[in-house]
Amino acid sequence: MAKPIKKIAVTGGAGQIAYNLLFRIASGEMLGFDQPIALHILELPDAMKALEGVKMELEDCAFPLLKEIKIGSDPKEIFKGVHVALLVGAKPRGPGMERGDLLNDNGKIFVEQGRALNDVADPDVKVLVVGNPCNTNCLIAMSNAPRIPRKNFHAMTRLDQNRASYQLAEKSGNPVDSVTNVLIWGNHSSTQVPDFLNAKIKGKPAVEVIKDTQWLENDFINSVQKRGAAIIAARGKSSAASAANGAIDAIKAIFTPTKPGEWFSSGVYSAGNPYGIDENLFFSFPCRSKGDGTYEVIPNVPWNDFLKGKIKLTEKELIEERELVTNKLGVEKIHG
Ligand SMILES: NC(=O)c1ccc[n+]([C@@H]2O[C@H](COP(=O)([O-])OP(=O)(O)OC[C@H]3O[C@@H](n4cnc5c(N)ncnc54)[C@H](O)[C@@H]3O)[C@@H](O)[C@H]2O)c1
């Protein structure tokens, strides 16, 4: 018997990430090749014509699993009954714009979308925030959606994890699928901490395979932290296909049992975390899933002094981001 349809919301539907994401979701790559889906796509009114073009192209793919496409600008219409919501749409940082301005502008989007999800989405909707600054946007969305379990919200650090995996594979001359237990701690920003200490290559610690501490502590970390900027410099636009791929991997990770002894990175709510990180942040931790859409944070992944120093910096940045937003958007909701 065919499975019931899963409704998937994607925001920013006329943007460049969505153009690389929607078709792969519709093909079955994200939730499985036996899972019928409906796409609910949100855009701003000004971009609705472009979104109509995207819808036409989705239709022209004749995807067997794609049972319905709904487009619109009202989050309360688009989020009705959705089981998965990928919040991609956000304003890019403009010239001369401070981080606080971006947080303030984009924060408003995530207040509205958090409320709409709260009011009309499936009560167990899984939410992935991609729009930047994604960790703090995720905190805002969650804070405005008290009906939805806090553990259902994720901020995307999977692209960073994938970038780190590739760097370790390339440096060691091994295939990328021999690299496991790669992990990003903290914020999806240039303070993020790509962890080489716990990474493995062919089951052996990456530090024993790549014996170059200088490279691991400097080039590796810097190249992952600054990869987004390097792509903008090369392409003239921010990463889109790899970001869409990261979003698909991030959702797949919570709907697939994690292999024993392995983990994936996701920015998740820090309340009750086993690492002593401030309890009211979206922080990227090592996670594992039973494959039912839930996850747990894996405890006791060791830090050395080098990692600890960097993890404290990314935590500090997230606390500062939270302060910037709460000062401007109303503190009590977020700290409530
Ligand atoms: N977490 C990550 O790893 C990661 C990686 C790459 C990009 N990003 C972020 O993803 C976001 C989207 O990137 P992009 O390249 O697709 O941008 P884009 O500018 O090409 O597209 C964004 C789209 O969102 C729409 N939009 C804006 N506000 C909206 C709202 N309130 N509701 C619905 N739609 C809205 C815009 O009209 C636009 O079409 C950016 O914030 C970017 O910084 C995150």
The ligand as a Tripos MOL2 file, in Angstrom:
@<TRIPOS>MOLECULE
LIG
   44    48     1     0     0
SMALL
NO_CHARGES

@<TRIPOS>ATOM
      1 N1         23.2950   27.2620    6.5520 N.am      1 LIG1
      2 C1         24.0310   27.1930    5.4580 C.2       1 LIG1
      3 O1         24.9380   26.3600    5.3600 O.2       1 LIG1
      4 C2         23.8040   28.1130    4.2780 C.ar      1 LIG1
      5 C3         24.5560   27.9390    3.1030 C.ar      1 LIG1
      6 C4         24.3300   28.7820    2.0300 C.ar      1 LIG1
      7 C5         23.3910   29.8000    2.1300 C.ar      1 LIG1
      8 N2         22.6930   29.9580    3.2840 N.ar      1 LIG1
      9 C6         21.6760   31.0210    3.4220 C.3       1 LIG1
     10 O2         20.4780   30.6030    2.7790 O.3       1 LIG1
     11 C7         19.6990   31.7510    2.4610 C.3       1 LIG1
     12 C8         19.1510   31.6580    1.0550 C.3       1 LIG1
     13 O3         20.2150   31.6590    0.1190 O.3       1 LIG1
     14 P1         19.9530   31.7720   -1.4500 P.3       1 LIG1
     15 O4         21.2880   31.7210   -2.0790 O.co2     1 LIG1
     16 O5         18.9050   30.8300   -1.8940 O.co2     1 LIG1
     17 O6         19.3860   33.2570   -1.5300 O.3       1 LIG1
     18 P2         18.5460   33.9290   -2.7170 P.3       1 LIG1
     19 O7         18.6440   35.3970   -2.4690 O.co2     1 LIG1
     20 O8         18.9220   33.3680   -4.0470 O.co2     1 LIG1
     21 O9         17.0620   33.4480   -2.3990 O.3       1 LIG1
     22 C9         16.3890   33.8100   -1.2450 C.3       1 LIG1
     23 C10        14.9220   33.8550   -1.5970 C.3       1 LIG1
     24 O10        14.2010   34.0170   -0.3830 O.3       1 LIG1
     25 C11        13.1100   34.8480   -0.6660 C.3       1 LIG1
     26 N3         12.6230   35.4110    0.5970 N.ar      1 LIG1
     27 C12        13.1170   36.4570    1.3180 C.ar      1 LIG1
     28 N4         12.3620   36.6680    2.3930 N.ar      1 LIG1
     29 C13        11.3830   35.7490    2.3780 C.ar      1 LIG1
     30 C14        10.2910   35.4790    3.2100 C.ar      1 LIG1
     31 N5         10.0280   36.2370    4.2880 N.pl3     1 LIG1
     32 N6          9.4730   34.4440    2.9000 N.ar      1 LIG1
     33 C15         9.7030   33.6930    1.8060 C.ar      1 LIG1
     34 N7         10.7090   33.9190    0.9410 N.ar      1 LIG1
     35 C16        11.5440   34.9280    1.2370 C.ar      1 LIG1
     36 C17        13.6540   35.8970   -1.6300 C.3       1 LIG1
     37 O11        12.6090   36.5180   -2.3640 O.3       1 LIG1
     38 C18        14.5570   35.0270   -2.5120 C.3       1 LIG1
     39 O12        13.8720   34.5360   -3.6570 O.3       1 LIG1
     40 C19        20.6110   32.9480    2.7170 C.3       1 LIG1
     41 O13        20.2870   33.4890    3.9910 O.3       1 LIG1
     42 C20        21.9910   32.3290    2.7550 C.3       1 LIG1
     43 O14        22.8930   33.1060    3.5160 O.3       1 LIG1
     44 C21        22.8770   29.1260    4.3570 C.ar      1 LIG1
@<TRIPOS>BOND
     1     1     2 1
     2     2     3 2
     3     2     4 1
     4     4     5 ar
     5     4    44 ar
     6     5     6 ar
     7     6     7 ar
     8     7     8 ar
     9     8     9 1
    10     8    44 ar
    11     9    10 1
    12     9    42 1
    13    10    11 1
    14    11    12 1
    15    11    40 1
    16    12    13 1
    17    13    14 1
    18    14    15 2
    19    14    16 1
    20    14    17 1
    21    17    18 1
    22    18    19 2
    23    18    20 1
    24    18    21 1
    25    21    22 1
    26    22    23 1
    27    23    24 1
    28    23    38 1
    29    24    25 1
    30    25    26 1
    31    25    36 1
    32    26    27 ar
    33    26    35 ar
    34    27    28 ar
    35    28    29 ar
    36    29    30 ar
    37    29    35 ar
    38    30    31 1
    39    30    32 ar
    40    32    33 ar
    41    33    34 ar
    42    34    35 ar
    43    36    37 1
    44    36    38 1
    45    38    39 1
    46    40    41 1
    47    40    42 1
    48    42    43 1
@<TRIPOS>SUBSTRUCTURE
     1 LIG1         1 GROUP 0 **** ****
